[in-house]
Amino acid sequence: MFNWAVIGTGGIADRFTSVLTSSRVSGCDTYGQLRGVLATSESKARDFIVKHKGAGAISYDDISALIADAEIDAVYIATPHTSHYDLTRQLLMAQKPVLCEKPLTVTAAETQHLIELARHNKVFLMEALWTKTLPVWHRVKQLLKQGEIGEVDHFSADMGFYFPYDSTHRLFNKELAGGILLDMGVYPISLANWLAGVPIDITASSVLSDQGIDLKTMVNMTFDKQLTASFTLTTKSTTENAFWIYGDGGWIRVDDLFSESQGLTYQIAGQTTKESYPFEINGFEYQIAEVVKCVSEGVIEHENLTHQNTLEVMTIVDRIREQIGLQY
């Protein structure tokens, strides 16, 4: 059985761990099982284990205890952005495979260093950009590969949720690398990079808070062959949260919240089609299964979430941060 350790006990960690402890997959080698939990306190870790009915799971008192556990096959990190780099660094140095929540780090330089560590130590490392493992997005790739909407001309996406401003919340906290760009912007940027590569030109503007983190950010990118992209990110209103792909022969819309969508709509030659791709559990099962497969096969990166892709996205994010004056 594949053994997971989880660092962090927030909502994302809940969603991840519920796959491991779901009665629907109990004892299933495809996803593995919960081995242990590290939190800001041992009591929080124990409460988390009880909540998820993780029979036999361990509550670690610190990172050293987790590292010392020889039964761990991989570690999932679900903590605030600013802790990702140091936790991942320690785990890679101890040759523990890592799946770390997005963004992997807060700068491209930190990402580069972790990639070098993973390669030097020959240990698996992946950013948990789970969207790229979802069935609906693999269908998008298939449609584009088949040329169903012709030559792609433009991507358009919005990602917005109304959050009352609270300077103590991690999303608005500069000390925790808050702001909409790192929290949500990595989704459309990563998908655009996945579909079109590295942009040759980027322009961005933002509305910043009194702490200097971005409440709203607008990004325009130009790729090779004059393909363009425009993204709007905001904490000030709730938007459609759709991702559009336009070609000279039609269009594709990834519906609802595109980062975790279960459906798409596309139009070819004037005919509109809707398709549904419901999750087996909650959506996290796809990336979990991919990590288990990669680690079991002894590879150090996933073919669709490569180290190079992660570095390219963080380099794009760095360029945007420089333009909008966002500093951590």
N, C-alpha and C positions, 0 to 999 in steps of 0.2 A: 504494500500500500504506500502511496506517495504522501509524505508528511509535510504539511504547510505550517509555518509560523507566521503570525499576523502581528504587525506593529501598528498600533492605533486602534481606537474603539469607537470612532465616529460613524456617521451614516454610511460612508463609502465602505468602511470595514464591515459594517453590518451586511450590506448587500453582497459583498464578496464571500463572507463567512457563511451566509445562509445557503449558498450553493454547496459548500463542503458538508454542511450538517442537515441538508434537506432529506426528508424521508424518501423522497423520490429517487435519490441517488446514493442512499446509504450503502457503504461498502463498495462503491463503484470506483475502479482504478482510473477511470477517465478524468476525474476531478481531484481525487485524493481526499484526505481527511485533515481535520484540525489537530495539529500536534501541540501548539502552544501559543500564548498571547503575551505581548509586551505592551504595557500602557504606562501612563504617567505615574501610576501607583499600582502596587500588586492587587489592591482591593478592586480597582477598576478592571484589571485583567480578569480577576476571578468572577466578578459580576458579569462580564462579557461572556465568559465561558458558560456560566449558568444560563444566561439568556439564550444562548445558541445550543444548549444541551450538548456541549462538546465533551462527552464522557471520556475521562482519562486525559484530557488536555491539561497542559502545564501553564501556570502563571509565572512568568519570569520576573525576577526582581530588578534586573538591569540587562543591558545589551550584552554584557560579558557572559551572563548565564545563558542567553539565547545562543550566542556564538559557540559556547561550549557543548551545546546539545548536538551530539553526533547523529541523532535520528532525523534531523531536519533535512528535507530535500530541497526546499525553496522557501524564500521569505517574501511576503507581500507587505509593502510599506504604504500606509494610508494615514500619514501625519501631515501637518502644515508644510507648505512648500519649502520654507527655509531650513527644515530639518532633513530634507531628502538627501542632499549631497553627503553630509557627514555620516548618516546612517548607512547609506549605500556604500560609501567608501570603506567603512569598517567591515561590512559584510563581504564585500568583494575581496578585501585583503585576507579574510578568513576563508575564502573560497566557498562562500554560500551563494547559490544562485538567487538573483533578485528580480522581482517584478515590483516596480515602484510607480506609484500614482503619478499622473501628469500634473505639472510639468516635472520631468526627471530632475531638473535643477532650475535655478533662477537665472543662470547665465550660460552662454555657449562655452565659455572657458571651463566652467565646472563640468559640463556635460562631456567635453573633450577629455578631461582628466579621468572621469569614470569609465569612459570607453577604453582608454589606454590601460586602465587597471584590469578591466574585464578581459581584454585581449592578452595582456601579460600573464594573468593568472589562469587563463583559459576557463573562465567561469561565465555562466549565462547571465545576461543583463537585458532587461526589456522595460521600456516605459509602458505604463498601463493605459495606452490610448485604445481602450477596448472597442471603440467605434469601428476601427478598421478590421475587427474580427467578426462583425455582425453580418448575418446572411443578406440583409438588405443592401449593404454596401458592396458585398461581393457580386450581387446582381447588377449594381450600377457599373462596376468594372467590366462585367460581362457585356452589358449593353454597349458600352463605349468601345470595347475591343472589337465587337461585331460591327461597329460603325452605324448603329441603328439610328442615331440622330445626326449623322453626317459629321462634318468637321466641327469640333467644339470651338466655340468662339468666346464664351463668357461663363464665369461662375458668379453667383450672387447668393449671399447668405446673411441672415440676421440672427442674432442670439441675444435675447433680452428678457430679463426678469426684474420686476419691480422689487427692490429691497429698500426699506426705510433706512436712511443713513444712520449708522451706529459705529462710531469710531473704535469701539472695543471689539467689534466683530472681525474675525480674521479677514473677511473680504475687503474691509476698509482699513485694515491695520498695516501701516507701512513696514513695521518691524517684522511682520509675517509675510512680506512680499505680496500684499493685497492688491486689489485692482482687477478689473474685468479682463485685461489682456491675458494674464497668466491663468486666471481661473477658467475662462471660457474661450478666449481667443485662440488658444492652441488647437481647439477642435476644427474650425474652418481652415485655419492655416495649415494644419497637418493634412487635412483632406485635400486641399488644393495642391500641396506639395506631393502627395501620393498620386494624384491624378495628372499633374502637369510638370512636376520638377521644381527647380529653383527659379524664382522670379528674377528678371533682369532689372526691374525698377519697382520701387516701393514708395508710396507716399501715405502719410498717416497724420491724423489730428485727433485731439482728445479734449474732453472736459475733465479737469483734475479737481480733486477735493482739496480742502485746506491742509491735509496731510501730504498732498502731492501724489496720491494714487489716482488712477484713471477710473472715473465713473462712467464715461462714455468714450468709445474709441471707434473711429472710422478708418478703414484701411483699403487702399487701392493698390493692386499689383498688376504688372504686365509681364507675361511670360514670352517665350520664344513663339514665333509664328503669329505674333500680335494677339495671342489669347490673353484675356484680361480677367480680373476678379475684383469684386467689391464686397466688403464685409462691414456690417454694423454691429457693434457690441454695446450693450447698455445695462446699467442697473437701475435706470430711471423709469422704465416702462416694460411691460410684457409684450413681446413681439410675436410674429408668426412662428419663428424658430424653424424655418424651412431652409433647405439648401437647393438652389436651382442650378441646373446645367443646361446651357443653351447651345444648340448646334445649328448648322445651316439646313438641317432636315427635320428638326423637331426639338423637343426639350424633355428634361427629366426633373421631377421635383421629389426630393426625399422628404416625406411628410412629417407633420407633427414636430416633435423635438428631434431634429435630424441626428444629433449625437447618439441617440438611443432609439432610433426609429424602428418600427416594425412594418413599414409599408412605404411604397413609392407610387407615383403617378408619372406616366410619360405619354407624350404625344408624338406620333410619327405619321407623316402624310395626312395630317388633320384628324387622325383617329386617336382617341384618348383611352388609355388602359390603366387600371389600378391593380396593384399586386400586393399581397400581404405575406409577411414573413414573421409569424409570431414566435416569441422566445420559447424555448423548452422550459426554462425556469425563470430567470429574471434578466437575462442578457449577459451577465458576467461569466456564465458557464463556457462561452466560446473562447475567451482569452485564457481562462483557467486551463481548459483542455489543451490549448496550444502550448502553454508553458510546460505542462506535464509532458507533452510529446517531445518538445525540444530538449528539456533536461534529461529525459529518459534516453534520448538518442545521442546525448553528449555534444550538442551544438551550442554555441555561445550567443547566437542571435536569431531572431525570427525573420523569415524571408520577407514578410510584409510590414514588419516594424523593425527595420534594420537600425543599427547604430548610426549609419550615415544619415538616414531619414530624420532621426531624432536630433542629430547635430544640426542638420540643415534648418529644421524648424526653429531651434533655439537661436540660430544665427539670424534668421528672419525676425524673430521676436526682439533680439538685441538691436537690430536696425530700427525697428518700430519704436522701441523704448527711447532710443537716442533722439528720434525725431519729435516725440511728444514730451520729452523731458521727464520721463519716469525713471526714478533712481531708487535703489534699495540700500 
